[in-house]
Amino acid sequence: VPLVESGGGSVQSGGSLRLSCVHSGYGYSRYCMGWFRQAPGQAREGIAAINSDGSTSYANSVEGRFTISQDNAKNTLYLQMNALKYEDTAMYYCAAELSDTPIGAYYAPCQLFLYWGQGTQVTVSS
């Protein structure tokens, strides 16, 4: 499942950016799409996720500032980032977990992301 991120760039603190992640379509009844980021010298951090039930989750570090959404007609995942801070500077990646677990069967989403994009850089100046 190819994933291609875009929308990164340089912005001043307090500004906004919207990241996009285009994919080829799921083809699976159950899935989870996530946004991750990694700053130099730091571990990769999961910051937002949305699953096939429409449920979303956020890391505390971005809760209330970032919004994950999807447009399945356009095969695109988004991350709207508002009130950006210097510490949001990182490479941002989208990732996908796909499952053929039947609807109605138990599925624990967002546990194993096997498909990753190449990343898009976000730089926030203070």
C-alpha angles and dihedrals in degrees: 000000000000114000122193121189126199140161101074122133146122121306138164122252110280093029131117139237134178119214122202131200117194118199137176096250128276107255087193129099094223127040146146125213120197143183119220133177137199128194121198111283093007134103120258111268127206108222109169140007140181126191137200091269089060094248117144133200134187139196114248089244092066104025110131094014104060128052126196119205141156140213106203092185087063095035088234134137119201138199115196109199119194133174090023118200133204089251090060088072107120146106108282123212134186120213138185136216114193125192135182091202104140120249107266094030121104114274125175103201131209098029105115123028109191101166123066138178125227094254137242124235122238117191121184119191120207 
